[in-house]
Each structure stands twice: as structure tokens, then as C-alpha cells.
């Protein structure tokens, strides 16, 4: 698979995004499974990078990590899959995640 971004660049994009939107958790760059590229992923055109972010789960969270989805083509975060498997997009309008229109645009 040919990618435009390196794992170092993907790590920086994810880390900058976490800081900008004050997201919790840690990205353990030393583990192979933490940053992986895939040919396409739920609404991402071309190569998608999945970055796992470890968190301490609360009673409201089903898992101990969330995933940042990054477009290789755009070199930017597309969305997040939270610890409960819900799609979330802090950079979109409003703070409540994706609007129905945004969700439909990504996932058809």
C-alpha cells in the first residue's frame, strides 16, 4: 500500500488534534497496533490511518480506548470512534458530534 503520510506524521496529526480539542488519553507510539493504515475505512476515500488512544474508562465507557481516523489523502482527522463505538467529530459545527447531514455525507 502506498501512503502519502508516514507514521510519524500521522502521530503528529493525531497528537495536535488531541491537544487542540482537549481530548484525553495517550497514544503509545511504541506499539505496532497503535497506528495502522488501511485501504479505505468507513467513509474515508483512499487510505485511512487508525490511531488508537488509550484512556482510563469510566462507568459510561465500554472500552479503554478510542480511535482517531485520519485521511491519508487530506492529511487531516476525519472523525473519532469513541470508546462506545459512536462516531464523533469535535471539529465539526457544534460540540454534539456529527449532524445528520455530516454523518450521511461520510457514510451515505
N, CA, C and O atoms as a GROMACS GRO file, in nm:
protein
  432
    1UNK      N    1   0.085  -0.117   0.000
    1UNK     CA    2   0.000   0.000   0.000
    1UNK      C    3   0.090   0.124   0.000
    1UNK      O    4   0.184   0.134   0.079
    2UNK      N    5   0.060   0.215  -0.086
    2UNK     CA    6   0.137   0.339  -0.096
    2UNK      C    7   0.063   0.448  -0.018
    2UNK      O    8  -0.056   0.473  -0.040
    3UNK      N    9   0.135   0.512   0.074
    3UNK     CA   10   0.076   0.618   0.155
    3UNK      C   11   0.152   0.747   0.135
    3UNK      O   12   0.272   0.748   0.107
    4UNK      N   13   0.081   0.855   0.150
    4UNK     CA   14   0.140   0.989   0.142
    4UNK      C   15   0.205   1.026   0.276
    4UNK      O   16   0.309   1.092   0.279
    5UNK      N   17   0.144   0.981   0.385
    5UNK     CA   18   0.191   1.014   0.519
    5UNK      C   19   0.277   0.902   0.577
    5UNK      O   20   0.261   0.785   0.542
    6UNK      N   21   0.368   0.940   0.665
    6UNK     CA   22   0.444   0.842   0.742
    6UNK      C   23   0.376   0.824   0.878
    6UNK      O   24   0.290   0.903   0.915
    7UNK      N   25   0.416   0.722   0.951
    7UNK     CA   26   0.357   0.702   1.084
    7UNK      C   27   0.392   0.819   1.177
    7UNK      O   28   0.312   0.857   1.262
    8UNK      N   29   0.512   0.877   1.160
    8UNK     CA   30   0.549   0.994   1.241
    8UNK      C   31   0.456   1.112   1.213
    8UNK      O   32   0.414   1.181   1.306
    9UNK      N   33   0.423   1.134   1.087
    9UNK     CA   34   0.333   1.244   1.051
    9UNK      C   35   0.192   1.218   1.104
    9UNK      O   36   0.126   1.310   1.152
   10UNK      N   37   0.147   1.094   1.095
   10UNK     CA   38   0.014   1.057   1.146
   10UNK      C   39   0.009   1.078   1.297
   10UNK      O   40  -0.088   1.132   1.350
   11UNK      N   41   0.114   1.037   1.365
   11UNK     CA   42   0.122   1.057   1.510
   11UNK      C   43   0.111   1.205   1.544
   11UNK      O   44   0.037   1.242   1.635
   12UNK      N   45   0.182   1.290   1.472
   12UNK     CA   46   0.179   1.435   1.496
   12UNK      C   47   0.040   1.493   1.470
   12UNK      O   48  -0.008   1.575   1.548
   13UNK      N   49  -0.025   1.450   1.361
   13UNK     CA   50  -0.161   1.498   1.330
   13UNK      C   51  -0.256   1.460   1.445
   13UNK      O   52  -0.334   1.543   1.492
   14UNK      N   53  -0.248   1.335   1.490
   14UNK     CA   54  -0.336   1.288   1.598
   14UNK      C   55  -0.306   1.361   1.729
   14UNK      O   56  -0.398   1.403   1.800
   15UNK      N   57  -0.179   1.378   1.760
   15UNK     CA   58  -0.140   1.445   1.884
   15UNK      C   59  -0.185   1.592   1.884
   15UNK      O   60  -0.238   1.641   1.983
   16UNK      N   61  -0.163   1.660   1.772
   16UNK     CA   62  -0.207   1.800   1.760
   16UNK      C   63  -0.358   1.813   1.774
   16UNK      O   64  -0.408   1.906   1.837
   17UNK      N   65  -0.432   1.718   1.715
   17UNK     CA   66  -0.578   1.718   1.723
   17UNK      C   67  -0.624   1.699   1.867
   17UNK      O   68  -0.712   1.769   1.915
   18UNK      N   69  -0.562   1.603   1.937
   18UNK     CA   70  -0.595   1.579   2.077
   18UNK      C   71  -0.576   1.706   2.160
   18UNK      O   72  -0.660   1.740   2.243
   19UNK      N   73  -0.464   1.774   2.137
   19UNK     CA   74  -0.436   1.895   2.212
   19UNK      C   75  -0.533   2.008   2.177
   19UNK      O   76  -0.584   2.076   2.266
   20UNK      N   77  -0.560   2.026   2.050
   20UNK     CA   78  -0.649   2.134   2.006
   20UNK      C   79  -0.789   2.119   2.065
   20UNK      O   80  -0.850   2.218   2.107
   21UNK      N   81  -0.841   1.995   2.067
   21UNK     CA   82  -0.977   1.972   2.116
   21UNK      C   83  -0.981   1.919   2.259
   21UNK      O   84  -1.085   1.873   2.306
   22UNK      N   85  -0.866   1.926   2.327
   22UNK     CA   86  -0.857   1.888   2.469
   22UNK      C   87  -0.913   1.749   2.495
   22UNK      O   88  -0.994   1.728   2.585
   23UNK      N   89  -0.868   1.652   2.413
   23UNK     CA   90  -0.911   1.514   2.427
   23UNK      C   91  -0.817   1.440   2.522
   23UNK      O   92  -0.697   1.464   2.521
   24UNK      N   93  -0.872   1.352   2.602
   24UNK     CA   94  -0.791   1.278   2.698
   24UNK      C   95  -0.722   1.160   2.631
   24UNK      O   96  -0.745   1.131   2.513
   25UNK      N   97  -0.637   1.094   2.707
   25UNK     CA   98  -0.574   0.972   2.661
   25UNK      C   99  -0.432   0.989   2.612
   25UNK      O  100  -0.381   1.100   2.597
   26UNK      N  101  -0.370   0.874   2.588
   26UNK     CA  102  -0.232   0.869   2.543
   26UNK      C  103  -0.219   0.782   2.418
   26UNK      O  104  -0.286   0.680   2.404
   27UNK      N  105  -0.132   0.826   2.329
   27UNK     CA  106  -0.101   0.747   2.210
   27UNK      C  107   0.034   0.682   2.235
   27UNK      O  108   0.136   0.750   2.241
   28UNK      N  109   0.034   0.550   2.250
   28UNK     CA  110   0.157   0.476   2.276
   28UNK      C  111   0.220   0.440   2.142
   28UNK      O  112   0.190   0.336   2.083
   29UNK      N  113   0.308   0.527   2.097
   29UNK     CA  114   0.370   0.515   1.964
   29UNK      C  115   0.462   0.393   1.955
   29UNK      O  116   0.503   0.355   1.845
   30UNK      N  117   0.495   0.330   2.069
   30UNK     CA  118   0.587   0.217   2.067
   30UNK      C  119   0.519   0.086   2.029
   30UNK      O  120   0.588  -0.011   1.996
   31UNK      N  121   0.389   0.080   2.032
   31UNK     CA  122   0.317  -0.044   1.998
   31UNK      C  123   0.281  -0.046   1.850
   31UNK      O  124   0.234   0.054   1.795
   32UNK      N  125   0.302  -0.160   1.786
   32UNK     CA  126   0.273  -0.173   1.643
   32UNK      C  127   0.126  -0.152   1.611
   32UNK      O  128   0.093  -0.100   1.504
   33UNK      N  129   0.039  -0.191   1.699
   33UNK     CA  130  -0.104  -0.184   1.670
   33UNK      C  131  -0.162  -0.044   1.685
   33UNK      O  132  -0.277  -0.021   1.646
   34UNK      N  133  -0.087   0.048   1.740
   34UNK     CA  134  -0.139   0.181   1.772
   34UNK      C  135  -0.171   0.263   1.648
   34UNK      O  136  -0.274   0.331   1.644
   35UNK      N  137  -0.087   0.260   1.546
   35UNK     CA  138  -0.108   0.338   1.424
   35UNK      C  139  -0.098   0.244   1.305
   35UNK      O  140   0.007   0.186   1.277
   36UNK      N  141  -0.211   0.230   1.234
   36UNK     CA  142  -0.214   0.139   1.119
   36UNK      C  143  -0.287   0.204   1.002
   36UNK      O  144  -0.381   0.281   1.021
   37UNK      N  145  -0.241   0.172   0.882
   37UNK     CA  146  -0.303   0.222   0.761
   37UNK      C  147  -0.388   0.111   0.699
   37UNK      O  148  -0.352  -0.007   0.702
   38UNK      N  149  -0.503   0.151   0.642
   38UNK     CA  150  -0.594   0.058   0.577
   38UNK      C  151  -0.638   0.117   0.444
   38UNK      O  152  -0.650   0.238   0.429
   39UNK      N  153  -0.662   0.030   0.347
   39UNK     CA  154  -0.716   0.074   0.219
   39UNK      C  155  -0.864   0.101   0.236
   39UNK      O  156  -0.946   0.009   0.226
   40UNK      N  157  -0.899   0.225   0.262
   40UNK     CA  158  -1.039   0.263   0.282
   40UNK      C  159  -1.090   0.222   0.418
   40UNK      O  160  -1.054   0.118   0.471
   41UNK      N  161  -1.176   0.306   0.472
   41UNK     CA  162  -1.238   0.277   0.601
   41UNK      C  163  -1.358   0.368   0.614
   41UNK      O  164  -1.346   0.489   0.596
   42UNK      N  165  -1.474   0.312   0.645
   42UNK     CA  166  -1.599   0.385   0.670
   42UNK      C  167  -1.601   0.531   0.627
   42UNK      O  168  -1.586   0.621   0.710
   43UNK      N  169  -1.621   0.555   0.500
   43UNK     CA  170  -1.640   0.690   0.451
   43UNK      C  171  -1.513   0.766   0.417
   43UNK      O  172  -1.521   0.880   0.371
   44UNK      N  173  -1.397   0.707   0.437
   44UNK     CA  174  -1.271   0.774   0.404
   44UNK      C  175  -1.227   0.727   0.266
   44UNK      O  176  -1.211   0.608   0.242
   45UNK      N  177  -1.209   0.822   0.176
   45UNK     CA  178  -1.165   0.790   0.040
   45UNK      C  179  -1.015   0.759   0.042
   45UNK      O  180  -0.936   0.837   0.096
   46UNK      N  181  -0.977   0.648  -0.016
   46UNK     CA  182  -0.836   0.610  -0.021
   46UNK      C  183  -0.789   0.551   0.111
   46UNK      O  184  -0.866   0.490   0.185
   47UNK      N  185  -0.662   0.571   0.139
   47UNK     CA  186  -0.601   0.514   0.260
   47UNK      C  187  -0.648   0.590   0.384
   47UNK      O  188  -0.653   0.713   0.386
   48UNK      N  189  -0.681   0.514   0.487
   48UNK     CA  190  -0.720   0.571   0.616
   48UNK      C  191  -0.624   0.520   0.722
   48UNK      O  192  -0.588   0.402   0.724
   49UNK      N  193  -0.584   0.609   0.809
   49UNK     CA  194  -0.500   0.574   0.923
   49UNK      C  195  -0.587   0.566   1.047
   49UNK      O  196  -0.667   0.657   1.072
   50UNK      N  197  -0.573   0.460   1.125
   50UNK     CA  198  -0.644   0.447   1.252
   50UNK      C  199  -0.542   0.458   1.364
   50UNK      O  200  -0.443   0.384   1.368
   51UNK      N  201  -0.566   0.552   1.454
   51UNK     CA  202  -0.476   0.577   1.567
   51UNK      C  203  -0.552   0.546   1.695
   51UNK      O  204  -0.653   0.609   1.725
   52UNK      N  205  -0.504   0.448   1.771
   52UNK     CA  206  -0.567   0.411   1.897
   52UNK      C  207  -0.515   0.498   2.010
   52UNK      O  208  -0.394   0.517   2.025
   53UNK      N  209  -0.607   0.550   2.089
   53UNK     CA  210  -0.573   0.636   2.202
   53UNK      C  211  -0.622   0.566   2.329
   53UNK      O  212  -0.742   0.543   2.346
   54UNK      N  213  -0.530   0.534   2.418
   54UNK     CA  214  -0.564   0.466   2.543
   54UNK      C  215  -0.619   0.567   2.643
   54UNK      O  216  -0.568   0.678   2.657
   55UNK      N  217  -0.724   0.525   2.714
   55UNK     CA  218  -0.785   0.607   2.818
   55UNK      C  219  -0.815   0.521   2.940
   55UNK      O  220  -0.812   0.398   2.932
   56UNK      N  221  -0.843   0.586   3.050
   56UNK     CA  222  -0.893   0.516   3.168
   56UNK      C  223  -1.045   0.522   3.157
   56UNK      O  224  -1.103   0.630   3.168
   57UNK      N  225  -1.110   0.407   3.136
   57UNK     CA  226  -1.256   0.411   3.116
   57UNK      C  227  -1.332   0.451   3.241
   57UNK      O  228  -1.289   0.425   3.354
   58UNK      N  229  -1.445   0.515   3.218
   58UNK     CA  230  -1.535   0.550   3.327
   58UNK      C  231  -1.655   0.455   3.319
   58UNK      O  232  -1.658   0.367   3.233
   59UNK      N  233  -1.752   0.473   3.407
   59UNK     CA  234  -1.871   0.388   3.404
   59UNK      C  235  -1.951   0.409   3.275
   59UNK      O  236  -2.037   0.327   3.242
   60UNK      N  237  -1.925   0.519   3.203
   60UNK     CA  238  -2.000   0.550   3.082
   60UNK      C  239  -1.934   0.496   2.956
   60UNK      O  240  -1.991   0.504   2.847
   61UNK      N  241  -1.814   0.443   2.968
   61UNK     CA  242  -1.739   0.399   2.851
   61UNK      C  243  -1.721   0.248   2.852
   61UNK      O  244  -1.688   0.188   2.955
   62UNK      N  245  -1.744   0.186   2.736
   62UNK     CA  246  -1.739   0.041   2.726
   62UNK      C  247  -1.598  -0.012   2.703
   62UNK      O  248  -1.572  -0.129   2.730
   63UNK      N  249  -1.507   0.070   2.656
   63UNK     CA  250  -1.373   0.025   2.622
   63UNK      C  251  -1.269   0.119   2.682
   63UNK      O  252  -1.303   0.225   2.736
   64UNK      N  253  -1.142   0.080   2.673
   64UNK     CA  254  -1.036   0.161   2.731
   64UNK      C  255  -0.956   0.237   2.625
   64UNK      O  256  -0.842   0.277   2.648
   65UNK      N  257  -1.018   0.257   2.509
   65UNK     CA  258  -0.952   0.333   2.403
   65UNK      C  259  -1.055   0.391   2.307
   65UNK      O  260  -1.169   0.344   2.299
   66UNK      N  261  -1.013   0.493   2.234
   66UNK     CA  262  -1.092   0.544   2.123
   66UNK      C  263  -1.001   0.553   2.003
   66UNK      O  264  -0.879   0.542   2.016
   67UNK      N  265  -1.059   0.573   1.886
   67UNK     CA  266  -0.982   0.569   1.762
   67UNK      C  267  -0.998   0.700   1.686
   67UNK      O  268  -1.109   0.748   1.664
   68UNK      N  269  -0.885   0.757   1.646
   68UNK     CA  270  -0.884   0.875   1.562
   68UNK      C  271  -0.864   0.827   1.418
   68UNK      O  272  -0.768   0.756   1.388
   69UNK      N  273  -0.955   0.866   1.328
   69UNK     CA  274  -0.949   0.826   1.188
   69UNK      C  275  -0.892   0.943   1.108
   69UNK      O  276  -0.947   1.053   1.109
   70UNK      N  277  -0.781   0.918   1.038
   70UNK     CA  278  -0.712   1.022   0.962
   70UNK      C  279  -0.709   0.984   0.815
   70UNK      O  280  -0.676   0.871   0.780
   71UNK      N  281  -0.743   1.079   0.729
   71UNK     CA  282  -0.738   1.059   0.584
   71UNK      C  283  -0.594   1.081   0.537
   71UNK      O  284  -0.535   1.186   0.562
   72UNK      N  285  -0.539   0.982   0.468
   72UNK     CA  286  -0.405   0.996   0.412
   72UNK      C  287  -0.406   1.100   0.301
   72UNK      O  288  -0.312   1.180   0.288
   73UNK      N  289  -0.511   1.100   0.221
   73UNK     CA  290  -0.522   1.193   0.109
   73UNK      C  291  -0.530   1.339   0.155
   73UNK      O  292  -0.466   1.426   0.098
   74UNK      N  293  -0.610   1.364   0.260
   74UNK     CA  294  -0.631   1.501   0.309
   74UNK      C  295  -0.531   1.542   0.418
   74UNK      O  296  -0.518   1.660   0.448
   75UNK      N  297  -0.462   1.445   0.475
   75UNK     CA  298  -0.369   1.470   0.586
   75UNK      C  299  -0.438   1.539   0.703
   75UNK      O  300  -0.385   1.632   0.763
   76UNK      N  301  -0.559   1.492   0.735
   76UNK     CA  302  -0.634   1.550   0.846
   76UNK      C  303  -0.728   1.448   0.907
   76UNK      O  304  -0.759   1.345   0.848
   77UNK      N  305  -0.772   1.481   1.030
   77UNK     CA  306  -0.866   1.393   1.101
   77UNK      C  307  -1.003   1.401   1.034
   77UNK      O  308  -1.054   1.510   1.008
   78UNK      N  309  -1.060   1.285   1.008
   78UNK     CA  310  -1.195   1.278   0.953
   78UNK      C  311  -1.298   1.275   1.066
   78UNK      O  312  -1.395   1.351   1.066
   79UNK      N  313  -1.276   1.185   1.163
   79UNK     CA  314  -1.367   1.170   1.276
   79UNK      C  315  -1.302   1.081   1.381
   79UNK      O  316  -1.192   1.030   1.362
   80UNK      N  317  -1.373   1.062   1.491
   80UNK     CA  318  -1.329   0.977   1.601
   80UNK      C  319  -1.436   0.871   1.624
   80UNK      O  320  -1.555   0.897   1.610
   81UNK      N  321  -1.392   0.752   1.660
   81UNK     CA  322  -1.485   0.650   1.709
   81UNK      C  323  -1.460   0.642   1.859
   81UNK      O  324  -1.353   0.602   1.904
   82UNK      N  325  -1.561   0.680   1.938
   82UNK     CA  326  -1.543   0.688   2.083
   82UNK      C  327  -1.539   0.548   2.146
   82UNK      O  328  -1.561   0.449   2.076
   83UNK      N  329  -1.512   0.538   2.276
   83UNK     CA  330  -1.499   0.407   2.342
   83UNK      C  331  -1.626   0.322   2.337
   83UNK      O  332  -1.621   0.201   2.362
   84UNK      N  333  -1.739   0.383   2.304
   84UNK     CA  334  -1.865   0.309   2.294
   84UNK      C  335  -1.900   0.275   2.149
   84UNK      O  336  -2.007   0.221   2.122
   85UNK      N  337  -1.810   0.307   2.056
   85UNK     CA  338  -1.833   0.276   1.916
   85UNK      C  339  -1.913   0.381   1.841
   85UNK      O  340  -1.954   0.359   1.727
   86UNK      N  341  -1.935   0.496   1.904
   86UNK     CA  342  -2.010   0.603   1.840
   86UNK      C  343  -1.915   0.695   1.762
   86UNK      O  344  -1.802   0.718   1.804
   87UNK      N  345  -1.962   0.745   1.650
   87UNK     CA  346  -1.883   0.836   1.568
   87UNK      C  347  -1.897   0.977   1.624
   87UNK      O  348  -2.007   1.020   1.660
   88UNK      N  349  -1.786   1.048   1.632
   88UNK     CA  350  -1.781   1.180   1.694
   88UNK      C  351  -1.687   1.267   1.613
   88UNK      O  352  -1.585   1.220   1.563
   89UNK      N  353  -1.721   1.394   1.601
   89UNK     CA  354  -1.643   1.484   1.515
   89UNK      C  355  -1.628   1.620   1.583
   89UNK      O  356  -1.702   1.713   1.550
   90UNK      N  357  -1.534   1.633   1.677
   90UNK     CA  358  -1.520   1.759   1.751
   90UNK      C  359  -1.495   1.882   1.664
   90UNK      O  360  -1.532   1.992   1.704
   91UNK      N  361  -1.435   1.866   1.549
   91UNK     CA  362  -1.402   1.981   1.465
   91UNK      C  363  -1.519   2.028   1.379
   91UNK      O  364  -1.509   2.131   1.312
   92UNK      N  365  -1.630   1.955   1.380
   92UNK     CA  366  -1.746   1.998   1.302
   92UNK      C  367  -1.826   2.100   1.382
   92UNK      O  368  -1.800   2.123   1.500
   93UNK      N  369  -1.924   2.160   1.318
   93UNK     CA  370  -2.007   2.263   1.382
   93UNK      C  371  -2.073   2.208   1.507
   93UNK      O  372  -2.125   2.096   1.508
   94UNK      N  373  -2.070   2.287   1.612
   94UNK     CA  374  -2.131   2.245   1.738
   94UNK      C  375  -2.043   2.146   1.811
   94UNK      O  376  -1.943   2.100   1.757
   95UNK      N  377  -2.080   2.113   1.931
   95UNK     CA  378  -1.999   2.021   2.011
   95UNK      C  379  -2.067   1.887   2.031
   95UNK      O  380  -2.016   1.802   2.104
   96UNK      N  381  -2.180   1.866   1.967
   96UNK     CA  382  -2.254   1.743   1.989
   96UNK      C  383  -2.220   1.633   1.893
   96UNK      O  384  -2.300   1.540   1.876
   97UNK      N  385  -2.105   1.638   1.828
   97UNK     CA  386  -2.070   1.534   1.734
   97UNK      C  387  -2.113   1.572   1.594
   97UNK      O  388  -2.117   1.691   1.561
   98UNK      N  389  -2.146   1.474   1.513
   98UNK     CA  390  -2.183   1.499   1.374
   98UNK      C  391  -2.331   1.531   1.361
   98UNK      O  392  -2.415   1.477   1.433
   99UNK      N  393  -2.361   1.621   1.267
   99UNK     CA  394  -2.501   1.643   1.233
   99UNK      C  395  -2.545   1.527   1.145
   99UNK      O  396  -2.460   1.452   1.096
  100UNK      N  397  -2.673   1.511   1.124
  100UNK     CA  398  -2.722   1.405   1.036
  100UNK      C  399  -2.666   1.421   0.895
  100UNK      O  400  -2.634   1.322   0.829
  101UNK      N  401  -2.655   1.546   0.850
  101UNK     CA  402  -2.602   1.572   0.716
  101UNK      C  403  -2.457   1.530   0.705
  101UNK      O  404  -2.417   1.470   0.605
  102UNK      N  405  -2.377   1.560   0.807
  102UNK     CA  406  -2.236   1.521   0.807
  102UNK      C  407  -2.222   1.369   0.810
  102UNK      O  408  -2.139   1.312   0.738
  103UNK      N  409  -2.303   1.303   0.893
  103UNK     CA  410  -2.300   1.158   0.902
  103UNK      C  411  -2.336   1.097   0.766
  103UNK      O  412  -2.268   1.005   0.720
  104UNK      N  413  -2.442   1.148   0.703
  104UNK     CA  414  -2.484   1.097   0.572
  104UNK      C  415  -2.379   1.121   0.465
  104UNK      O  416  -2.360   1.038   0.377
  105UNK      N  417  -2.311   1.236   0.471
  105UNK     CA  418  -2.208   1.267   0.372
  105UNK      C  419  -2.091   1.170   0.380
  105UNK      O  420  -2.034   1.132   0.278
  106UNK      N  421  -2.056   1.129   0.500
  106UNK     CA  422  -1.945   1.037   0.519
  106UNK      C  423  -1.986   0.893   0.493
  106UNK      O  424  -1.915   0.819   0.425
  107UNK      N  425  -2.100   0.853   0.547
  107UNK     CA  426  -2.138   0.713   0.544
  107UNK      C  427  -2.249   0.677   0.447
  107UNK      O  428  -2.289   0.561   0.437
  108UNK      N  429  -2.299   0.778   0.376
  108UNK     CA  430  -2.401   0.752   0.273
  108UNK      C  431  -2.532   0.712   0.333
  108UNK      O  432  -2.627   0.686   0.260
   0.00000   0.00000   0.00000
